[in-house]
Amino acid sequence: MQGFRALPSVDQMLTAPEGLALVAEHGRLAVVTAIRARLEIAREKIRAGQDGAVLAAGLPRAVAEDLAAAARSALRPVLNLTGTVLHTNLGRAILAEEAVRAATAAMAHPLALEFDLDGGGRGQRDDHLRGLLRALTGAEDATVVNNNAAAVLIALNTLAEGREAIVSRGELIEIGGAFRMPDIMARAGARLMEVGTTNRTHPRDYEAAIRPETGVILKVHTSNYRIEGFTAEVAAPKLAQIARKAGVPLLNDLGSGSLVDLSAHGLRREPTVAEAVAEGADLVTFSGDKLLGGPQAGFIVGRKDLVAAIDRNPLKRAVRLDKVRIAALEATLKLYRDPDRLAARLPTLRLLTRPEADIAAQAAHLAPAVDALLAPHGFSAAACACRSQVGSGALPVDTIPSAGLRLTGAGGDAPDRLSARLRALPVPVIGHIRDGALILDLRCLDADAALLDALADL
């Protein structure tokens, strides 16, 4: 058994063919650092009694693996087989091809972001979206910020800083990441005025709360939960009447926000932005990366004077969008001008409306091939029925019939062990554990080869 003398020097490893190839790929500094780290590990193992010659033989491969792991981004594509189409932790909406092309062009070239090509002077970046949003929602004017939380924040700050914001107790929502509406209101400088109860709020509750200190009435669409049973809420048209009579603006936060009637595509109906505008809300806020199917953004549409006030707010610069997202949003919104082809061109809507029969056929076709790939590792696969969900707080109690693969193995921890191995693949495969098995919901799998190629790396 050989000791320390069996280990090569840093220079020997650098000048070997393997070392030269690594330097060409990763750079000298990174390779030297990786070699030194692996040599130190080898010395520790020799002190523990391991053979230096055996360790030396494995050094080139170990260094190469370390460098490849360091170069690999943690922000890399995964296969979303969780059954949640708009998965917040997996980046929500997949962009349409048109949006991807527009974003790529914006990244690669200068563009007229705040430049008026007609007059030659300075323009406004939101103008690229304003006309589209007015046409699609029926609002007088529109502006855009970096997400819907920012949209609510700047709207409340503009309308109610140092004043009261009236909201039903049943609408004081909390969403992912411990985002709570009362906290956003406080950061906006508005004083929370709660009315009604958790399950029942009436028109008289709002009317009794309005006073000279009132800056805004806030209505929040409870898109991420449902209260059922003995309930009552004030519908938006009635609330708009109350607000208009009192001379107080009504802010309607739709959250996910849809520009089309989802029931036309077989999903439960959600209020559309155009409906919220038509019902009398002075401002409506909604997201760009949820049901709308675009990149992360927050839209504010409504009265021209209120939108202008928001645009003058110093906070606007802090929450504005960059050129890449504006380009992607413009391309996404343009798809809505052709509603007959929207489901085919917008990935979010296409995935949500995939027929169950098509997914079941895909599962039946994939099951034998996946089973063959898993068998050497002690696991098996079979087609199964399952149910998908929209995700990101939209239609929280609704599920969509789907199909997938049920992966099982020996031992109660088999689903967890397999899940960990699939997450560690070069292209991670993300499913969900249910009833003692790892379920891969195939609703969001466009190509069979993507899953088979990923599993081949087991």
ZIWO-V391859 format. One record per residue. N is the residue number from 0. BURIAL is + if it has 9 or more other ideal C-beta (glycine too) atoms within 8 Angstrom, else -. Layout:
BEGIN
n=N burial=BURIAL
n=N burial=BURIAL
END
This chain:
BEGIN
n=0 burial=-
n=1 burial=-
n=2 burial=-
n=3 burial=-
n=4 burial=-
n=5 burial=+
n=6 burial=+
n=7 burial=-
n=8 burial=-
n=9 burial=+
n=10 burial=-
n=11 burial=-
n=12 burial=+
n=13 burial=+
n=14 burial=-
n=15 burial=+
n=16 burial=-
n=17 burial=+
n=18 burial=+
n=19 burial=+
n=20 burial=-
n=21 burial=+
n=22 burial=+
n=23 burial=-
n=24 burial=-
n=25 burial=+
n=26 burial=-
n=27 burial=-
n=28 burial=-
n=29 burial=+
n=30 burial=+
n=31 burial=+
n=32 burial=-
n=33 burial=+
n=34 burial=+
n=35 burial=+
n=36 burial=+
n=37 burial=+
n=38 burial=+
n=39 burial=-
n=40 burial=-
n=41 burial=+
n=42 burial=+
n=43 burial=-
n=44 burial=+
n=45 burial=+
n=46 burial=-
n=47 burial=-
n=48 burial=-
n=49 burial=-
n=50 burial=+
n=51 burial=+
n=52 burial=+
n=53 burial=-
n=54 burial=+
n=55 burial=+
n=56 burial=-
n=57 burial=-
n=58 burial=+
n=59 burial=+
n=60 burial=-
n=61 burial=+
n=62 burial=+
n=63 burial=+
n=64 burial=-
n=65 burial=+
n=66 burial=+
n=67 burial=-
n=68 burial=-
n=69 burial=-
n=70 burial=-
n=71 burial=-
n=72 burial=-
n=73 burial=-
n=74 burial=-
n=75 burial=-
n=76 burial=-
n=77 burial=+
n=78 burial=+
n=79 burial=+
n=80 burial=+
n=81 burial=+
n=82 burial=+
n=83 burial=+
n=84 burial=+
n=85 burial=+
n=86 burial=+
n=87 burial=-
n=88 burial=-
n=89 burial=+
n=90 burial=-
n=91 burial=+
n=92 burial=+
n=93 burial=-
n=94 burial=+
n=95 burial=+
n=96 burial=-
n=97 burial=+
n=98 burial=+
n=99 burial=+
n=100 burial=+
n=101 burial=+
n=102 burial=+
n=103 burial=-
n=104 burial=+
n=105 burial=+
n=106 burial=-
n=107 burial=-
n=108 burial=-
n=109 burial=-
n=110 burial=-
n=111 burial=-
n=112 burial=+
n=113 burial=-
n=114 burial=-
n=115 burial=+
n=116 burial=-
n=117 burial=-
n=118 burial=-
n=119 burial=-
n=120 burial=-
n=121 burial=-
n=122 burial=+
n=123 burial=-
n=124 burial=+
n=125 burial=+
n=126 burial=-
n=127 burial=+
n=128 burial=+
n=129 burial=+
n=130 burial=-
n=131 burial=+
n=132 burial=+
n=133 burial=+
n=134 burial=-
n=135 burial=+
n=136 burial=+
n=137 burial=-
n=138 burial=+
n=139 burial=-
n=140 burial=+
n=141 burial=+
n=142 burial=+
n=143 burial=+
n=144 burial=+
n=145 burial=+
n=146 burial=+
n=147 burial=+
n=148 burial=+
n=149 burial=+
n=150 burial=+
n=151 burial=+
n=152 burial=+
n=153 burial=+
n=154 burial=+
n=155 burial=+
n=156 burial=+
n=157 burial=+
n=158 burial=+
n=159 burial=+
n=160 burial=+
n=161 burial=-
n=162 burial=+
n=163 burial=+
n=164 burial=+
n=165 burial=+
n=166 burial=+
n=167 burial=+
n=168 burial=+
n=169 burial=+
n=170 burial=+
n=171 burial=+
n=172 burial=+
n=173 burial=-
n=174 burial=-
n=175 burial=-
n=176 burial=-
n=177 burial=-
n=178 burial=+
n=179 burial=+
n=180 burial=+
n=181 burial=-
n=182 burial=-
n=183 burial=+
n=184 burial=+
n=185 burial=+
n=186 burial=-
n=187 burial=+
n=188 burial=+
n=189 burial=+
n=190 burial=+
n=191 burial=+
n=192 burial=+
n=193 burial=-
n=194 burial=+
n=195 burial=+
n=196 burial=-
n=197 burial=-
n=198 burial=+
n=199 burial=+
n=200 burial=+
n=201 burial=-
n=202 burial=+
n=203 burial=-
n=204 burial=+
n=205 burial=+
n=206 burial=+
n=207 burial=-
n=208 burial=+
n=209 burial=+
n=210 burial=-
n=211 burial=-
n=212 burial=-
n=213 burial=+
n=214 burial=+
n=215 burial=+
n=216 burial=+
n=217 burial=+
n=218 burial=+
n=219 burial=+
n=220 burial=+
n=221 burial=+
n=222 burial=+
n=223 burial=+
n=224 burial=-
n=225 burial=-
n=226 burial=+
n=227 burial=-
n=228 burial=-
n=229 burial=-
n=230 burial=+
n=231 burial=-
n=232 burial=+
n=233 burial=+
n=234 burial=-
n=235 burial=+
n=236 burial=-
n=237 burial=+
n=238 burial=+
n=239 burial=+
n=240 burial=+
n=241 burial=+
n=242 burial=+
n=243 burial=+
n=244 burial=-
n=245 burial=+
n=246 burial=-
n=247 burial=+
n=248 burial=+
n=249 burial=+
n=250 burial=+
n=251 burial=+
n=252 burial=+
n=253 burial=+
n=254 burial=+
n=255 burial=+
n=256 burial=+
n=257 burial=+
n=258 burial=+
n=259 burial=+
n=260 burial=-
n=261 burial=+
n=262 burial=-
n=263 burial=-
n=264 burial=+
n=265 burial=-
n=266 burial=+
n=267 burial=-
n=268 burial=-
n=269 burial=+
n=270 burial=+
n=271 burial=+
n=272 burial=+
n=273 burial=+
n=274 burial=-
n=275 burial=+
n=276 burial=+
n=277 burial=-
n=278 burial=+
n=279 burial=+
n=280 burial=+
n=281 burial=+
n=282 burial=+
n=283 burial=+
n=284 burial=+
n=285 burial=+
n=286 burial=+
n=287 burial=+
n=288 burial=+
n=289 burial=+
n=290 burial=+
n=291 burial=+
n=292 burial=+
n=293 burial=+
n=294 burial=+
n=295 burial=+
n=296 burial=+
n=297 burial=+
n=298 burial=+
n=299 burial=+
n=300 burial=+
n=301 burial=+
n=302 burial=+
n=303 burial=-
n=304 burial=-
n=305 burial=+
n=306 burial=+
n=307 burial=+
n=308 burial=+
n=309 burial=+
n=310 burial=+
n=311 burial=-
n=312 burial=+
n=313 burial=-
n=314 burial=+
n=315 burial=+
n=316 burial=-
n=317 burial=-
n=318 burial=+
n=319 burial=+
n=320 burial=+
n=321 burial=-
n=322 burial=+
n=323 burial=+
n=324 burial=+
n=325 burial=+
n=326 burial=+
n=327 burial=+
n=328 burial=+
n=329 burial=+
n=330 burial=+
n=331 burial=+
n=332 burial=+
n=333 burial=+
n=334 burial=+
n=335 burial=+
n=336 burial=+
n=337 burial=-
n=338 burial=-
n=339 burial=-
n=340 burial=-
n=341 burial=+
n=342 burial=+
n=343 burial=-
n=344 burial=+
n=345 burial=+
n=346 burial=+
n=347 burial=+
n=348 burial=+
n=349 burial=+
n=350 burial=+
n=351 burial=+
n=352 burial=+
n=353 burial=+
n=354 burial=-
n=355 burial=+
n=356 burial=-
n=357 burial=-
n=358 burial=+
n=359 burial=+
n=360 burial=-
n=361 burial=+
n=362 burial=+
n=363 burial=-
n=364 burial=-
n=365 burial=+
n=366 burial=+
n=367 burial=-
n=368 burial=+
n=369 burial=+
n=370 burial=+
n=371 burial=-
n=372 burial=+
n=373 burial=+
n=374 burial=+
n=375 burial=-
n=376 burial=-
n=377 burial=-
n=378 burial=+
n=379 burial=+
n=380 burial=+
n=381 burial=+
n=382 burial=+
n=383 burial=+
n=384 burial=-
n=385 burial=+
n=386 burial=+
n=387 burial=+
n=388 burial=+
n=389 burial=+
n=390 burial=+
n=391 burial=+
n=392 burial=+
n=393 burial=+
n=394 burial=+
n=395 burial=+
n=396 burial=-
n=397 burial=+
n=398 burial=-
n=399 burial=+
n=400 burial=-
n=401 burial=+
n=402 burial=+
n=403 burial=+
n=404 burial=+
n=405 burial=+
n=406 burial=+
n=407 burial=+
n=408 burial=+
n=409 burial=-
n=410 burial=-
n=411 burial=-
n=412 burial=-
n=413 burial=+
n=414 burial=+
n=415 burial=-
n=416 burial=+
n=417 burial=+
n=418 burial=+
n=419 burial=-
n=420 burial=+
n=421 burial=+
n=422 burial=+
n=423 burial=-
n=424 burial=+
n=425 burial=-
n=426 burial=+
n=427 burial=+
n=428 burial=+
n=429 burial=+
n=430 burial=+
n=431 burial=-
n=432 burial=+
n=433 burial=-
n=434 burial=-
n=435 burial=-
n=436 burial=+
n=437 burial=+
n=438 burial=+
n=439 burial=+
n=440 burial=+
n=441 burial=+
n=442 burial=+
n=443 burial=+
n=444 burial=+
n=445 burial=-
n=446 burial=-
n=447 burial=+
n=448 burial=-
n=449 burial=+
n=450 burial=+
n=451 burial=+
n=452 burial=+
n=453 burial=+
n=454 burial=+
n=455 burial=-
n=456 burial=-
n=457 burial=-
END
